[in-house]
């Protein structure tokens, strides 16, 4: 139906999906609505390797594991509105009919999936009402591989319409909430996964990341994530808001409740030889030796610390988390090197122009009349569509009157690109990546400072964002504050996020002088810092980001293990939320 009459279809589709979800939850067997039992708690806390062995040996029926996590997911959804498609009863059927390989390395482990992943018999709405009522006829290759490994897909989770936000809201499913403080976002675009995992409603999840979409939720909600390089993790069998966009490739990547689960899950999937399921995956086996060397702490590592992206300085809470991580690594004898890499701001300009080279036309093409937009995507889309002369006047006023060079630089080329223009931006991307490659390798061994051996830094440590979680609606001004993660999408580097601490008003208050300084720095900084309030944010998680070079997932996971060990030895290991013990 053509606009504006499709408004009625939009409202009907949203109501239908929300009613369907409610019905599926209410009509679950009574086991899923029963109180959490001692056997459930044993399942929640058991190491994943032991849980898999229990299922493989039939000591623990796989359906008991599913029911324990299904019960926790129902409680998580009641608090955070994090679940979209409810597949729990179908999952029981898959276990009963042999669709799931209970001899595999993930035998019986429930896995939650971002809403954009295709499961046979269910919609892949991506938050757009036009995509509802169109269930996929069969599992996508990613889900087939999971089932062959023994994993049990059981729920899909919330995301923002457009997939271009650190919030997770759309009309179809509503707004996902942070389990630590429901006034705040759980992150985006894989925000439902962040909320579900942090609450304890799932153990393992899969999301996607084009500008920080598995890392921001881990940081905002308090769980673990690994942004894989392109070609290391499957991506076929999904839906998206921007099919064909390859200027900044989106990658599907794992998220988990614990670091040991992240390592186990990543290893298990790569050992499944995903290149046999997905042509886009490199035939690169899991490198156990690299992981073992990186996680052993026997050889001192060279760890660069990037404290700021020079666009938005980190808030006191995020700086304190970084300091705790540095202390934990120093205590184990690792070398900490303050670094100033090639301009992260230039990366933000290049990446934002590549990601939206179509003028936001593609992701807007799925909207129906009256469908709510993400406030950030709406703002930059509206500016993109202004006549060039108006944009030039605004750019000149920003640059020469406001003297905001940062914001002006982001606005300067904000228009739809021709093929020739896009090729030029791709060339800028490749030149920038080459500069980073040379810069990274310029760090030499302390014992042979005159020898450029190509080893460079081992990893870089950075904040994942300038702020902890942001309040709902903040993307109206904070959408451009993604530089700490977007940088590494442009470079295609492997990155992990690990929760370190929580906001503490006694330690993380900001002085009026610093607040004034950050608010006056540029429009991007002002758009984020206006939301920083250590009192209101008290108890929100704060993480750090561990960055390796391209295709160094094993090394990043190894350094994350060293970091967590150091935090634990200093009494600073992050304490996970156990939402299943709270009243939903």
Secondary structure, DSSP 4 states (H G I P E B T S, - for coil): --TTTHHHHHHHHHHHHHHHHHHHHHTS-GGGGSPPPHHHHHHHHS-HHHHHHHHHTTSS-HHHHHHHHHHHHHHHHHHH--EEEE-HHHHHHHHHHT-S-TTSTTTT-EEEEETTB--TTS---TT-GGGTT---SS--HHHHHHHHTT-EEEEEE---GGG--SS-EETTTEE---SS-TTB---SSSHHHHHHHHHTS-SEEEEEESSSTTHHHHHHHT-EEEEPPTTSS---SB--SSTT--SS--EEEEEESSHHHHHHHHHHHHHT-GGGT-TTS------HHHHHHHHS--S--EEEEE---SSSPPPHHHHHHHHHHHHHHHTTT-EEEE---S-HHHHHHHHHHHHTTTTTHHHHTTPPTTPPPPHHHHHHHHHHTS-HHHHHHHHHIIIIIS--HHHHHHHTT-SPPPHHHHHHHHHHHHHHHHHHHHHHHT---GGGTT---S---SEEEE-S-SSSSPBTTTHHHHTT--HHHHHHHHHT--EEEEEEEE--HHHH---HHHHHHHHTT-HHHHHHHTT--TTTTTT-EEEEEEE--TT-HHHHHHHHHHHHHHHHHTT-PPPPP-GGGS--
